[in-house]
């Protein structure tokens, strides 16, 4: 029973900190997707992040309730907390399922959208700013590789050169001409963006899984306390 109380206290006291961690992870996923939203056509990819942010908000509220109920061994309070923690556990499992689903759909989603965005590049429109940001941030050029730009209208209209966002960092002499490949990033952006989004989702799923396991042990501990009878089955013997 002491171990059960200890386990529950370990689960409850840092609950607010756990909520903050989940809120950070959810915000990080959403921010990562929003930074490259022009290339991600499936907007439902942020559903796992939205779920864990909602879970984080609930965890802030129920942390104090669970702690007080544990210390007082209130069966009503623990029962109420058990229902709440089961809902949170179910939400985390749902977020994991959605994460696995969208993790497998990232590549196909990018393939559908990136080519169309690159094709309308003109250096001034919204899509052009998104492409320049993508290429400079990920240090890449083109969808599959730098030669993809030769099939884009902007390339022929600008003296057979690629945008300056393809230039390597600190390459001050870079003009975008393919004759100086040593000054240009040659790797494609699709593979790099896919890997980045895969890593972000994997990181979020690992965090969710870790907290879900803690919740599982917490639910088992609550069941031990609430099922324990407060009656003493042994009667004292008097001479």
VOGU-715353 format. One record per residue (C-alpha): residue in three letters; x, y, z. Coordinates in nm, 3 decimals. Layout:
# residues N
  rest        x        y        z
   ALA        X        Y        Z
...
This chain:
# residues 239
  rest        x        y        z
   UNK    0.000    0.000    0.000
   UNK    0.290    0.236    0.074
   UNK    0.428    0.157   -0.269
   UNK    0.087    0.233   -0.421
   UNK    0.068    0.572   -0.248
   UNK    0.424    0.649   -0.353
   UNK    0.348    0.556   -0.714
   UNK    0.039    0.774   -0.719
   UNK    0.223    1.069   -0.566
   UNK    0.497    1.027   -0.825
   UNK    0.222    1.033   -1.088
   UNK    0.022    1.326   -0.946
   UNK    0.273    1.577   -0.814
   UNK    0.452    1.631   -1.146
   UNK    0.122    1.623   -1.334
   UNK    0.131    1.996   -1.397
   UNK    0.487    1.964   -1.527
   UNK    0.376    1.676   -1.749
   UNK    0.091    1.889   -1.878
   UNK    0.336    2.166   -1.962
   UNK    0.560    1.916   -2.143
   UNK    0.269    1.784   -2.348
   UNK    0.155    2.138   -2.430
   UNK    0.508    2.217   -2.552
   UNK    0.523    1.903   -2.765
   UNK    0.182    1.974   -2.919
   UNK    0.275    2.335   -2.992
   UNK    0.608    2.225   -3.140
   UNK    0.435    1.985   -3.380
   UNK    0.179    2.247   -3.488
   UNK    0.450    2.511   -3.534
   UNK    0.660    2.272   -3.742
   UNK    0.366    2.195   -3.970
   UNK    0.259    2.559   -3.995
   UNK    0.610    2.661   -4.103
   UNK    0.568    2.445   -4.414
   UNK    0.190    2.445   -4.448
   UNK    0.208    2.529   -4.821
   UNK    0.360    2.187   -4.883
   UNK    0.132    1.986   -4.651
   UNK   -0.210    1.954   -4.812
   UNK   -0.353    1.724   -4.541
   UNK   -0.437    1.970   -4.263
   UNK   -0.565    1.688   -4.040
   UNK   -0.203    1.592   -3.972
   UNK   -0.206    1.820   -3.667
   UNK   -0.493    1.629   -3.501
   UNK   -0.254    1.432   -3.270
   UNK   -0.098    1.761   -3.158
   UNK   -0.438    1.919   -3.094
   UNK   -0.540    1.618   -2.884
   UNK   -0.235    1.628   -2.661
   UNK   -0.272    2.005   -2.608
   UNK   -0.629    1.938   -2.488
   UNK   -0.496    1.661   -2.263
   UNK   -0.235    1.901   -2.120
   UNK   -0.503    2.154   -2.024
   UNK   -0.707    1.886   -1.844
   UNK   -0.397    1.759   -1.663
   UNK   -0.337    2.101   -1.509
   UNK   -0.684    2.092   -1.358
   UNK   -0.699    1.737   -1.228
   UNK   -0.349    1.722   -1.078
   UNK   -0.455    1.884   -0.749
   UNK   -0.777    1.679   -0.730
   UNK   -0.588    1.353   -0.773
   UNK   -0.324    1.442   -0.516
   UNK   -0.579    1.539   -0.248
   UNK   -0.789    1.229   -0.313
   UNK   -0.481    1.008   -0.283
   UNK   -0.367    1.153    0.048
   UNK   -0.718    1.128    0.199
   UNK   -0.788    0.789    0.036
   UNK   -1.124    0.927   -0.069
   UNK   -1.292    0.657   -0.274
   UNK   -1.529    0.908   -0.428
   UNK   -1.245    1.142   -0.521
   UNK   -1.028    0.857   -0.647
   UNK   -1.318    0.713   -0.843
   UNK   -1.379    1.049   -1.008
   UNK   -1.009    1.085   -1.077
   UNK   -0.996    0.732   -1.221
   UNK   -1.264    0.825   -1.475
   UNK   -1.074    1.140   -1.571
   UNK   -0.741    0.962   -1.603
   UNK   -0.906    0.689   -1.813
   UNK   -1.040    0.958   -2.048
   UNK   -0.693    1.110   -2.071
   UNK   -0.542    0.766   -2.134
   UNK   -0.795    0.704   -2.412
   UNK   -0.715    1.044   -2.564
   UNK   -0.343    0.967   -2.561
   UNK   -0.401    0.629   -2.725
   UNK   -0.616    0.805   -2.988
   UNK   -0.337    1.055   -3.051
   UNK   -0.092    0.766   -3.095
   UNK   -0.322    0.597   -3.346
   UNK   -0.366    0.918   -3.546
   UNK    0.011    0.972   -3.527
   UNK    0.079    0.631   -3.682
   UNK   -0.181    0.695   -3.953
   UNK   -0.048    1.035   -4.057
   UNK    0.314    0.926   -4.022
   UNK    0.256    0.680   -4.305
   UNK    0.080    0.940   -4.519
   UNK    0.344    1.214   -4.504
   UNK    0.534    1.106   -4.817
   UNK    0.227    1.081   -5.040
   UNK    0.095    1.410   -4.905
   UNK    0.417    1.591   -4.988
   UNK    0.441    1.439   -5.335
   UNK    0.096    1.577   -5.424
   UNK    0.164    1.933   -5.314
   UNK    0.533    2.016   -5.353
   UNK    0.551    1.991   -5.733
   UNK    0.252    2.222   -5.779
   UNK    0.397    2.482   -5.539
   UNK    0.738    2.481   -5.709
   UNK    0.584    2.510   -6.057
   UNK    0.421    2.848   -5.981
   UNK    0.742    2.999   -5.839
   UNK    0.794    3.351   -5.972
   UNK    1.002    3.506   -5.692
   UNK    0.729    3.736   -5.557
   UNK    0.408    3.541   -5.487
   UNK    0.318    3.362   -5.163
   UNK    0.427    3.025   -5.298
   UNK    0.767    3.170   -5.384
   UNK    0.821    3.291   -5.027
   UNK    0.727    2.944   -4.902
   UNK    0.974    2.779   -5.141
   UNK    1.254    3.019   -5.048
   UNK    1.190    2.962   -4.678
   UNK    1.188    2.585   -4.728
   UNK    1.512    2.581   -4.929
   UNK    1.700    2.813   -4.695
   UNK    1.584    2.645   -4.375
   UNK    1.647    2.287   -4.487
   UNK    1.947    2.374   -4.710
   UNK    1.798    2.200   -5.012
   UNK    1.711    2.283   -5.372
   UNK    1.429    2.153   -5.590
   UNK    1.179    1.880   -5.508
   UNK    1.396    1.573   -5.574
   UNK    1.724    1.751   -5.651
   UNK    1.859    2.074   -5.799
   UNK    1.796    1.963   -6.160
   UNK    1.419    1.988   -6.102
   UNK    1.453    2.364   -6.150
   UNK    1.537    2.315   -6.519
   UNK    1.174    2.212   -6.578
   UNK    1.031    2.515   -6.396
   UNK    0.947    2.829   -6.602
   UNK    1.134    3.062   -6.364
   UNK    1.463    2.889   -6.450
   UNK    1.451    2.976   -6.820
   UNK    1.322    3.327   -6.752
   UNK    1.623    3.410   -6.532
   UNK    1.924    3.317   -6.741
   UNK    1.911    2.945   -6.656
   UNK    1.970    2.998   -6.286
   UNK    1.811    2.874   -5.965
   UNK    1.685    3.102   -5.682
   UNK    1.941    3.236   -5.437
   UNK    1.768    3.037   -5.163
   UNK    1.949    2.735   -5.314
   UNK    2.287    2.891   -5.231
   UNK    2.487    2.748   -4.945
   UNK    2.514    2.952   -4.629
   UNK    2.781    3.225   -4.650
   UNK    2.834    3.158   -5.023
   UNK    2.857    3.527   -5.110
   UNK    2.970    3.462   -5.469
   UNK    2.672    3.241   -5.550
   UNK    2.465    3.362   -5.847
   UNK    2.243    3.057   -5.885
   UNK    2.421    2.934   -6.199
   UNK    2.449    2.557   -6.224
   UNK    2.807    2.594   -6.343
   UNK    2.909    2.653   -5.978
   UNK    2.750    2.354   -5.805
   UNK    3.005    2.385   -5.525
   UNK    2.821    2.700   -5.408
   UNK    2.473    2.541   -5.424
   UNK    2.275    2.295   -5.217
   UNK    2.201    2.004   -5.450
   UNK    1.985    1.776   -5.235
   UNK    1.609    1.776   -5.291
   UNK    1.368    1.928   -5.040
   UNK    1.105    1.653   -5.041
   UNK    1.322    1.393   -4.868
   UNK    1.449    1.646   -4.613
   UNK    1.103    1.782   -4.531
   UNK    0.961    1.432   -4.507
   UNK    1.238    1.329   -4.268
   UNK    1.187    1.641   -4.055
   UNK    0.810    1.586   -4.024
   UNK    0.864    1.216   -3.953
   UNK    1.110    1.305   -3.676
   UNK    0.869    1.561   -3.526
   UNK    0.581    1.312   -3.518
   UNK    0.806    1.034   -3.382
   UNK    0.926    1.263   -3.102
   UNK    0.568    1.356   -3.013
   UNK    0.454    0.992   -3.020
   UNK    0.737    0.882   -2.790
   UNK    0.644    1.151   -2.537
   UNK    0.274    1.054   -2.556
   UNK    0.360    0.685   -2.514
   UNK    0.572    0.757   -2.208
   UNK    0.295    0.952   -2.036
   UNK    0.038    0.689   -2.137
   UNK    0.242    0.420   -1.960
   UNK    0.259    0.637   -1.647
   UNK   -0.121    0.680   -1.664
   UNK   -0.164    0.303   -1.690
   UNK    0.031    0.244   -1.370
   UNK   -0.159    0.528   -1.208
   UNK   -0.493    0.364   -1.293
   UNK   -0.374    0.032   -1.149
   UNK   -0.266    0.205   -0.830
   UNK   -0.603    0.380   -0.794
   UNK   -0.779    0.046   -0.834
   UNK   -0.563   -0.102   -0.555
   UNK   -0.655    0.180   -0.313
   UNK   -1.026    0.196   -0.397
   UNK   -1.071   -0.183   -0.378
   UNK   -0.897   -0.209   -0.042
   UNK   -1.142   -0.261    0.241
   UNK   -1.094   -0.032    0.536
   UNK   -1.237   -0.293    0.767
   UNK   -0.992   -0.498    0.967
   UNK   -1.075   -0.868    0.934
   UNK   -0.878   -0.956    1.246
   UNK   -1.031   -0.904    1.591
   UNK   -0.814   -0.846    1.896
   UNK   -0.812   -1.123    2.161
   UNK   -0.848   -1.020    2.523
   UNK   -0.752   -1.240    2.812
